Amino acid sequence: MHILLVFCDGVGLGAADAATNPFFHAPMKTLRALFGKIPTRDDGVLSSDNAVLIPTDARMGVPGVPQSGTGQTTIFTGVNAPAAIGEHYGPYPNDALRAILKRDSIFLQLERAGFKTAFGNAYPPFFFERLARGKARRTATLQAALAGNVPLRGVDDLARGEAVSGLAMDNRFWIEHGAPVPLITPYIAGQNLMRLAQQFDFTAFEYAPTDIVGHKENRADILNVLNEVDEFWRGILAQRNPATDVVIITSDHGNVEDWTRKGHTLNPVPTIVIGARRDGLDKKISALTDIAPALVALLRDGSTTN
């Protein structure tokens, strides 16, 4: 079995209202094909022949607005991070969250269990220079990967199609700064990521623009990002082997699903599971705390039945 976890920052389940929800204004052909509609916070669990969507609690019993540092830490450890530190915190993890990530990272859990893991994001040379000096900003997702001793990918991996840019999937920003990488489409980026994931037991990828545009209220930019990520998902699914590959798409908090406000929301986030082993996960996942344990169990169960 190969599990690919696609983390899209700042994507909640919005209202069934085109006045507030930009998902109704973007084509979202992949999402509509999976569920026959645009999912909203009123739908509950949605199931189709190929996928299940589970509304997932990002608040986890802690007052306040969910944030990236605690939300991502929870996704990639299974620990209720906001409860552990007494608040929702972000965007980057503090010392307490870093300690949780170092101890409970899903990458580390899987490494200790003998599984092969990968992180699909590509980073530019200047990032590695800052990382060596201890100056690089590291998201909780990235720190989870580092805690599991996962090698980071750079420009050579991107050029070979063995990594994906987490900022602009067509590589245009890299090319503008002189990187010898090809100009591609989000669809091809999705295919590349799924091919990479087919070489490992567990692979994760972090996509930030959904949250970035949600903070800026530029509706054209929001629609462009939604189109990009939907085409990316389409490429992943086109490359997926239904017999062996499981794709999970989730988020840490809401934001982009309501373009009448700037900033995070209290909405649940979607956890979409695509694959033959998705049955029963809607009974195991209800909050962000449930995702890592469910994926670890899925891999362990799959390894004992093969």
Long-range contacts (C-beta under 8 A, 24 or more apart in sequence): 1-201, 1-244, 1-245, 1-246, 1-277, 1-298, 1-299, 1-302, 1-303, 1-306, 2-197, 2-198, 2-199, 2-200, 2-201, 2-202, 2-203, 2-241, 2-244, 2-245, 2-246, 3-197, 3-201, 3-202, 3-203, 3-245, 3-246, 3-247, 3-248, 3-295, 3-298, 3-299, 4-193, 4-194, 4-197, 4-203, 4-204, 4-205, 4-236, 4-245, 4-246, 4-247, 4-248, 5-202, 5-203, 5-204, 5-205, 5-248, 5-250, 5-295, 6-193, 6-204, 6-205, 6-207, 6-233, 6-236, 6-247, 6-248, 6-249, 6-250, 7-72, 7-75, 7-141, 7-204, 7-205, 7-206, 7-207, 7-250, 7-251, 7-252, 8-207, 8-210, 8-229, 8-249, 8-250, 8-251, 9-68, 9-72, 9-206, 9-207, 9-208, 9-209, 9-210, 9-211, 9-212, 9-251, 9-252, 9-255, 10-68, 10-210, 10-211, 10-212, 10-214, 10-215, 10-251, 10-252, 10-253, 10-254, 10-255, 10-256, 10-264, 11-210, 11-211, 11-251, 11-254, 11-255, 11-256, 11-257, 11-269, 11-270, 12-41, 12-58, 12-251, 12-253, 12-254, 12-255, 12-256, 12-257, 12-258, 12-265, 12-267, 12-268, 12-269, 12-270, 13-39, 13-40, 13-41, 13-43, 13-55, 13-254, 13-257, 13-267, 13-268, 13-269, 13-270, 14-40, 14-41, 14-254, 14-257, 14-258, 14-267, 15-40, 15-41, 15-42, 15-258, 16-40, 16-41, 16-42, 19-260, 20-258, 20-259, 20-260, 21-257, 21-258, 21-259, 22-219, 22-222, 22-223, 22-226, 22-256, 22-257, 22-259, 23-226, 23-257, 25-219, 25-223, 26-223, 26-226, 26-227, 26-230, 27-227, 27-230, 28-226, 28-230, 29-230, 29-234, 30-230, 30-231, 30-233, 30-234, 30-237, 31-230, 31-233, 34-272, 34-274, 39-270, 41-267, 41-268, 45-282, 47-282, 50-274, 51-272, 51-273, 51-274, 51-278, 52-272, 52-273, 52-278, 52-281, 52-282, 53-270, 53-271, 53-272, 54-270, 54-271, 54-272, 54-273, 54-281, 54-282, 54-285, 54-286, 55-268, 55-269, 55-270, 55-271, 56-250, 56-268, 56-269, 56-270, 56-271, 56-285, 56-286, 56-287, 56-288, 56-290, 56-291, 57-268, 57-286, 57-287, 57-288, 58-251, 58-252, 58-253, 58-254, 58-267, 58-268, 58-269, 58-287, 58-288, 59-266, 60-287, 60-288, 60-289, 62-86, 62-87, 62-88, 64-88, 65-253, 65-263, 65-264, 65-265, 65-266, 66-252, 66-253, 66-254, 66-264, 66-266, 67-91, 67-252, 67-253, 67-264, 68-92, 68-139, 68-140, 68-211, 68-252, 68-253, 69-93, 69-94, 69-97, 69-140, 70-97, 71-140, 71-251, 71-252, 71-253, 71-288, 72-139, 72-140, 72-141, 72-144, 72-252, 73-97, 73-100, 73-101, 73-140, 73-144, 74-252, 74-288, 74-289, 75-141, 75-250, 75-252, 75-288, 75-291, 75-292, 76-101, 76-105, 76-106, 76-107, 76-140, 76-141, 76-144, 76-204, 76-292, 77-101, 77-103, 77-104, 77-105, 77-106, 77-144, 77-292, 78-104, 78-106, 78-289, 78-290, 78-291, 78-292, 78-293, 78-296, 79-104, 79-289, 80-287, 80-289, 91-139, 92-137, 92-138, 92-139, 92-140, 93-138, 93-139, 93-140, 93-143, 97-140, 98-143, 101-140, 101-143, 101-144, 101-147, 102-143, 102-147, 103-147, 105-143, 105-144, 105-145, 105-147, 105-148, 106-144, 106-148, 106-202, 106-292, 106-295, 106-296, 107-144, 107-145, 107-147, 107-148, 107-149, 107-150, 107-202, 107-204, 108-147, 108-148, 108-149, 109-148, 109-292, 109-296, 110-148, 110-201, 110-202, 110-296, 110-299, 111-148, 111-149, 113-296, 113-299, 113-300, 115-201, 115-202, 115-299, 115-303, 116-199, 116-200, 116-201, 116-202, 117-145, 117-148, 117-150, 117-200, 117-201, 117-202, 117-203, 117-204, 118-150, 118-196, 118-197, 118-199, 118-200, 118-202, 118-203, 118-204, 119-145, 119-150, 119-151, 119-152, 119-153, 119-203, 119-204, 119-205, 120-153, 120-163, 120-164, 120-193, 120-196, 120-197, 120-203, 120-204, 120-205, 121-152, 121-153, 121-163, 121-164, 121-165, 121-166, 121-205, 121-206, 122-153, 122-154, 122-155, 122-157, 122-158, 122-163, 122-164, 122-165, 122-166, 123-152, 123-153, 123-154, 124-154, 124-155, 124-174, 124-177, 124-179, 125-154, 125-155, 128-152, 128-154, 139-206, 139-208, 141-204, 141-206, 142-206, 144-204, 145-204, 155-179, 155-180, 155-181, 161-188, 161-192, 161-195, 162-192, 162-195, 162-196, 163-192, 163-196, 164-189, 164-192, 164-193, 164-205, 165-189, 166-205, 166-206, 166-207, 166-208, 167-208, 167-209, 168-209, 168-228, 169-228, 169-232, 185-231, 185-235, 186-228, 186-229, 186-231, 186-232, 186-235, 187-231, 187-232, 187-234, 187-235, 187-238, 188-235, 189-232, 189-235, 190-231, 190-232, 190-233, 190-234, 190-235, 190-236, 190-237, 190-238, 190-239, 191-235, 191-236, 191-238, 191-239, 192-235, 193-232, 193-235, 193-236, 194-235, 194-236, 194-239, 194-240, 194-245, 194-247, 195-239, 197-245, 198-239, 198-241, 198-244, 198-245, 201-299, 202-295, 202-299, 207-232, 210-251, 210-255, 210-256, 211-255, 211-256, 213-256, 214-255, 214-256, 214-259, 214-262, 214-263, 215-255, 215-262, 215-263, 216-262, 217-259, 217-262, 219-259, 222-256, 222-259, 225-256, 226-256, 237-274, 240-274, 240-275, 242-275, 242-276, 243-276, 245-275, 246-273, 246-274, 246-275, 246-276, 246-277, 246-278, 246-298, 247-272, 247-273, 247-274, 247-275, 248-272, 248-273, 248-274, 248-291, 248-295, 249-274, 250-288, 250-291, 252-288, 277-302
